[in-house]
Amino acid sequence: MKKLYKLGIVGCGFMARAILKGVVGSDFIRAKKVVVSDPSDEALDWAIDLGIVGTQNNAFLVENSEYVLLAVKPQNFADVCRELEGVYPDKVISIMAGVTRDKIKSAFGRKTKVARCMPNLPCSIGSGMMGVDMSDFNDDQDDLEFINGVLGCLGTVLSTDERKMDAVTAISGSGPAYVFMFIDALTEAGVNLGLTHDEASLLAVQTVMGSAEMVMHSDTPVPELIKRVCSKGGTTIEAVKVLENCNFRGVINDAAAACARRSKELSE
């Protein structure tokens, strides 16, 4: 039976709003073909202002949506399941951190197909990076195109195996925090060297952006790019020596490993 809505989103928090703005703003889906549920009247009013259908009835959303995107906090997933009263979705896209496909299938029934996604904060401005396991949908090209289309409104999509999701979390999911810390530290260093905060911030932010763009669009390996900046006897190599002596790479590796361990703990 044909559903009333192409996409139903359970939860209308920060990331859900980014998704809604992306799919509706890009005309990927017409607003009237999207329904969102949330207990907050303010959240529903926000969605309705975009032309999206709002409801506080999760069972109605699931029963009438072809695809159901779960955008609730992991600790609220059990409450959502209880509210469904035996009405379970056929196709699920989940952005719940730490909730495995098996857990979702156990709650909804083994026939439910699940795509598990790990987005990051820059998804909120359309410049995100997300890893997604879509293996349940490999037998249907239309499903794959739709899921890629929804997530593609938020940034770059990497199709990967769920077994790698803890690593994805450690690198791209939590990675923006590491980058923000680096920018903040570089800005502070600039202020300590006599720049104003605005001057130092502009220099730091644009340097990170430009360097990332160079890596993205260059065939030159990153270690070679580092060498190109480090002229023998020059200034950069002195800074790099300090970073190497302080085990800069080791610290990043340890931080990512700690993040991955915690991600695994949350999913067990």
C-alpha positions in Angstrom: 0.0 0.0 0.0 1.3 3.4 -1.0 2.3 5.6 2.0 1.1 9.1 2.6 4.7 10.3 3.2 8.0 9.5 1.5 10.0 10.3 4.7 9.1 10.4 8.3 11.6 11.7 10.9 11.2 10.7 14.6 12.6 13.6 16.6 13.1 17.2 15.6 16.3 18.1 17.4 19.4 19.8 16.1 20.5 17.2 13.5 17.0 16.4 12.4 16.4 20.1 11.6 19.6 20.1 9.5 18.3 17.1 7.6 14.8 18.7 7.1 16.3 21.9 5.9 18.6 20.0 3.6 16.0 17.7 1.9 13.3 20.4 1.7 15.6 23.3 0.8 17.2 21.3 -2.0 13.8 20.2 -3.4 15.0 16.6 -3.0 11.6 15.9 -1.4 8.5 18.1 -1.4 7.8 19.4 2.1 4.3 17.9 2.0 5.7 14.4 1.5 7.7 14.7 4.8 6.3 14.2 8.3 8.1 14.8 11.6 7.2 13.8 15.1 8.3 15.4 18.4 6.8 15.9 21.8 7.7 19.6 21.7 5.2 22.1 20.3 8.0 24.5 19.5 9.8 21.9 17.4 6.7 21.0 15.5 5.9 24.6 14.8 9.4 25.0 13.4 8.8 22.1 11.0 5.3 23.2 10.1 6.7 26.7 9.1 8.7 24.8 6.5 5.6 23.2 5.1 6.3 19.9 6.7 3.6 17.9 8.4 4.0 17.7 12.2 2.6 15.1 14.7 3.1 13.9 18.2 2.0 10.4 17.3 4.9 8.2 16.4 2.7 5.3 15.4 0.9 7.5 12.9 4.3 8.6 11.4 5.6 5.0 11.2 2.5 3.6 9.7 2.3 6.3 7.0 6.0 6.8 6.0 7.9 4.8 3.4 11.2 5.6 5.1 11.5 6.3 8.8 14.6 8.2 10.0 15.3 7.8 13.7 16.8 11.0 15.0 16.1 10.6 18.7 18.7 10.3 21.5 19.8 6.7 22.0 18.4 6.6 25.5 15.0 7.6 24.2 14.8 4.7 21.6 13.1 2.3 24.0 10.4 4.9 24.7 9.8 5.4 21.0 9.4 1.6 20.6 6.8 1.4 23.3 4.8 4.2 21.7 4.5 2.4 18.4 2.0 -0.2 19.7 3.2 -2.9 17.4 3.4 -0.7 14.3 6.9 -1.1 12.9 8.6 0.4 9.9 9.8 -1.4 6.8 12.8 0.8 6.1 14.8 2.7 8.7 17.6 5.2 8.5 19.2 5.7 11.9 21.5 8.4 13.1 21.4 7.2 16.7 24.9 7.0 18.1 25.8 3.6 19.6 22.6 1.8 18.5 23.5 -1.1 16.3 21.4 -2.4 13.4 20.8 -5.6 15.3 19.3 -3.7 18.3 17.0 -1.8 15.9 16.0 -5.1 14.2 15.4 -6.8 17.5 13.0 -4.0 18.5 11.2 -3.7 15.2 11.4 -7.3 13.8 14.0 -8.9 11.6 12.2 -7.9 8.4 12.9 -4.3 9.0 15.8 -3.0 6.8 18.1 -0.6 8.5 20.7 1.8 7.3 22.9 3.0 10.1 24.6 6.4 9.8 27.1 8.4 11.8 26.8 12.1 10.8 28.9 15.0 12.3 28.3 18.6 13.4 29.2 20.2 10.0 26.2 18.4 8.6 24.2 21.3 10.1 25.7 23.6 7.4 25.7 21.1 4.5 29.4 20.4 4.8 29.2 17.2 6.8 30.9 13.9 6.5 29.1 10.7 7.4 29.7 7.0 7.2 26.7 4.8 6.5 26.1 1.1 6.3 23.4 0.5 3.7 24.0 -3.2 3.2 20.4 -4.1 4.0 19.4 -2.2 0.9 21.9 -3.6 -1.6 19.2 -5.5 -3.5 17.3 -2.3 -4.3 18.9 0.5 -6.3 16.0 2.9 -5.6 16.4 2.5 -1.9 20.2 3.1 -2.2 19.6 6.2 -4.3 17.1 7.6 -1.9 19.2 7.1 1.2 22.2 8.6 -0.5 20.1 11.5 -1.7 18.8 12.3 1.8 22.2 12.1 3.4 23.9 13.8 0.5 21.9 17.0 1.3 24.1 17.2 4.4 27.5 16.7 2.9 29.7 13.8 1.8 28.5 10.2 2.2 30.9 7.2 2.7 29.3 3.8 2.3 31.0 1.5 4.8 30.6 -1.6 6.9 28.9 -1.2 10.3 31.9 -3.0 11.9 33.9 0.1 11.0 31.4 2.5 12.6 33.4 3.0 15.8 36.4 4.1 13.7 34.1 6.4 11.7 32.9 7.9 15.0 36.5 8.5 16.1 37.6 10.2 12.9 34.7 12.1 11.4 31.9 11.9 14.0 34.1 13.3 16.8 36.8 14.8 14.6 35.3 18.3 14.4 36.1 18.7 18.1 39.8 17.9 17.5 39.9 20.4 14.6 38.1 23.1 16.7 40.7 22.6 19.4 43.5 22.9 16.9 42.0 26.1 15.5 41.5 27.5 19.0 45.1 26.6 20.0 46.5 28.1 16.8 44.5 31.3 17.4 45.8 31.5 21.0 49.3 31.1 19.8 48.8 34.0 17.4 47.5 36.2 20.2 50.5 35.2 22.3 52.8 36.3 19.5 51.2 39.8 19.3 48.2 39.4 16.9 44.7 40.5 17.8 42.2 37.7 18.4 40.4 38.6 15.2 43.6 38.6 13.2 44.8 35.3 14.7 41.4 33.7 14.2 41.2 34.6 10.6 44.7 33.4 9.9 44.1 30.1 11.7 40.7 29.3 10.2 41.6 30.2 6.6 44.8 28.2 6.9 42.9 25.1 8.0 40.3 25.5 5.3 43.0 26.1 2.6 45.1 23.2 3.7 42.1 20.8 3.7 41.1 22.0 0.2 44.7 21.4 -1.0 44.7 17.9 0.3 41.2 17.2 -1.2 42.1 18.4 -4.6 45.8 17.3 -4.9 47.2 14.0 -5.9 50.3 14.7 -3.8 50.5 12.5 -0.7 50.1 14.4 2.6 53.6 13.5 3.8 55.0 15.1 0.6 52.9 18.2 1.2 54.4 18.5 4.6 57.9 18.3 3.1 57.1 21.1 0.6 56.3 23.5 3.5 59.4 22.5 5.5 62.3 24.1 3.7 65.7 23.0 5.1 66.9 25.5 7.6 63.6 27.4 7.4 60.9 28.4 9.9 58.3 25.6 9.5 60.7 22.8 10.1 61.5 24.2 13.6 57.8 24.1 14.5 57.4 20.6 13.1 60.4 19.4 15.2 58.6 20.6 18.3 55.4 18.8 17.3 57.3 15.6 16.6 59.2 15.8 19.9 55.8 16.2 21.7 54.5 13.1 20.0 51.8 15.0 18.1 50.8 12.0 16.0 50.8 9.8 19.0 48.4 12.1 20.9 46.0 12.2 18.0 46.1 8.4 17.6 45.5 7.9 21.4 42.6 10.4 21.3 40.9 8.6 18.4 41.5 5.2 20.0 39.9 6.4 23.2 36.9 7.7 21.3 36.5 4.4 19.4 36.7 2.4 22.6 33.9 4.5 24.1 31.8 4.2 21.0 32.1 0.4 21.2 31.1 0.4 24.8 28.0 2.4 24.1 26.9 -0.1 21.4 27.3 -3.1 23.6 
